[in-house]
């Protein structure tokens, strides 16, 4: 939904998403949520996809869910909740 600027809003939070991972690792997660009429995150769902060896899926999922919940989304034009779903690929460089 380009009007909601989901991609750019997530990009603004890429450092917070990277903090969900150990340094020098990368992961992907499936995400789905609704954006309320006021721009709040509703019913965020996160399911681990490709994770680094030894990573705790529940911890990463919880962290990503917290980041999604704290993003201030644009309000849907029609005033009704908007559904969003996709896959996030995240990486955290060594030394960060």
C-alpha positions in Angstrom: 0.0 0.0 0.0 2.1 2.9 -1.2 -0.1 5.5 0.3 0.7 4.1 3.7 4.4 4.2 3.0 5.0 0.9 4.8 8.4 0.2 3.2 9.8 3.6 4.1 8.4 3.5 7.6 10.0 0.1 8.1 13.3 1.4 6.6 13.2 4.2 9.2 13.2 1.4 11.9 15.9 -0.8 10.3 18.4 -0.3 13.1 15.8 -1.3 15.7 15.0 -4.4 13.7 18.7 -5.2 13.4 18.9 -5.1 17.2 16.7 -8.2 17.2 19.6 -10.2 15.9 23.1 -11.1 17.2 26.0 -9.1 15.5 27.1 -10.6 12.2 23.9 -12.4 11.5 20.9 -12.1 9.2 17.4 -13.5 9.3 14.0 -13.3 7.6 10.6 -13.3 9.2 7.0 -13.4 7.9 5.0 -10.5 9.2 1.3 -9.5 9.1 -0.6 -6.8 10.9 -3.4 -4.3 10.5 -3.0 -0.5 10.6 -5.8 1.1 12.5 -7.6 4.2 11.4 -5.4 6.2 13.8 -2.1 4.7 12.5 -1.6 2.2 15.4 -0.4 -1.3 14.8 -3.1 -3.9 15.4 -2.7 -7.7 15.8 0.9 -8.0 14.7 1.9 -11.5 13.8 5.6 -12.6 13.3 6.8 -16.0 12.2 10.4 -16.9 12.0 11.6 -18.0 8.6 15.4 -18.2 8.0 17.3 -17.7 11.2 21.0 -17.9 12.2 22.2 -21.2 13.8 21.4 -21.2 17.5 19.0 -18.2 17.3 16.0 -18.2 19.6 12.9 -17.8 17.3 10.6 -16.7 20.1 13.0 -13.9 21.1 13.4 -12.6 17.6 9.7 -12.8 16.9 8.9 -10.9 20.1 11.5 -8.2 19.3 10.2 -7.7 15.8 6.6 -7.6 17.1 7.7 -4.9 19.6 9.3 -2.8 16.8 6.2 -3.1 14.6 4.0 -2.1 17.5 6.0 1.1 18.0 6.0 2.3 14.4 3.7 5.2 13.8 2.0 4.4 10.5 0.2 6.8 8.2 -3.6 6.7 8.7 -5.4 4.7 6.0 -7.2 7.1 3.6 -10.5 5.4 3.8 -10.5 5.5 7.7 -10.7 1.8 8.0 -8.0 -0.7 9.2 -5.6 -1.7 6.4 -4.0 -5.2 6.2 -0.3 -5.6 5.6 1.7 -8.8 5.1 5.1 -9.6 3.8 8.6 -10.9 4.7 11.2 -8.8 6.4 14.9 -9.5 5.7 17.1 -8.1 8.4 20.9 -8.1 9.1 23.0 -6.8 11.9 26.7 -6.0 11.0 29.5 -7.2 13.2 30.5 -4.6 15.7 27.0 -3.2 16.2 
